[in-house]
């Protein structure tokens, strides 16, 4: 996806509106368009990141990530690694921890566990186990792949 094209379209729209006024309005519109280009690009990336999170929340498994490739963002589906069998989760489960969460976060975690058809404890253990498993190599990317979300 080329964000530059969208930014340029907004720039042109602003120039058309400014052209309805006098010469100083046209100049002000041009200056405003230039000043807004970087901010508009960042806001579009934020919107894409939020959209990816919303779509990910609706997927039964996997997630959608926003990746920047050559300066252009792309939405990528990333499938989850298969969860360990439920019976293996409790093997050797003799350690306990106390975890303090906000009510909102706890509710979201319970919803995720219910969607997976497991208890909250099992869901947390499975999720933490997957997070700690070695990630596959990024052959073809020179080992320089960056993933995640950015906020401005």
VENLIN-V690246 format. One record per helix or strand. SS is the DSSP state (helix for helix, strand for strand). FROM is the first residue (numbers start at 1). TO is the last residue. Records with the same first field share a line. If there is no record, write none. Layout:
SS = FROM-TO / FROM-TO
This chain:
helix = 3-18 / 23-58 / 86-89 / 103-116 / 120-132
strand = 63-69 / 72-78
